[in-house]
């Protein structure tokens, strides 16, 4: 499957913030946390960090990439709600890692995922991410446990 990565634009960011995930996954709705929403909608935060992902001219997701001091790239991502739970995660994530590997010249990646999201954790493990501890983070009006995961290829 061929994905196209493009720098984030305002109209895409505005579309993404209106995505709504079902059930427990509504935790990932951008509007659930005002601080995260404000950060996401600020174009000055996008340069070389936020990218949209297209397939067949359709916006299907986004990635954020933050280079850390040790050359690790911390990733964040989202897939369009209508495409979740359909087995597309593996290919989507692999494409994002390949894009980041080429753009940032690294093979060290990290991410954090809410521990309730076993579907995502399973996909990350399949790709070679390994658990690296948990932490509690205040977000979406509460405190939630997250799992840190790392991958080096």
Secondary structure by P-SEA (a helix, b strand, c coil): cbbbbbcccaaaaaaaaacccccccccccccccaaaaaaaaccccccccbbbbbcccccccbbbbbbccccbbbbbbccccccccccaaaaaaaaaaaaaaaaccccbbbbcccccaaaaaaaaaaabbbbcbbbbbbcccbbbbbbbbbbcc
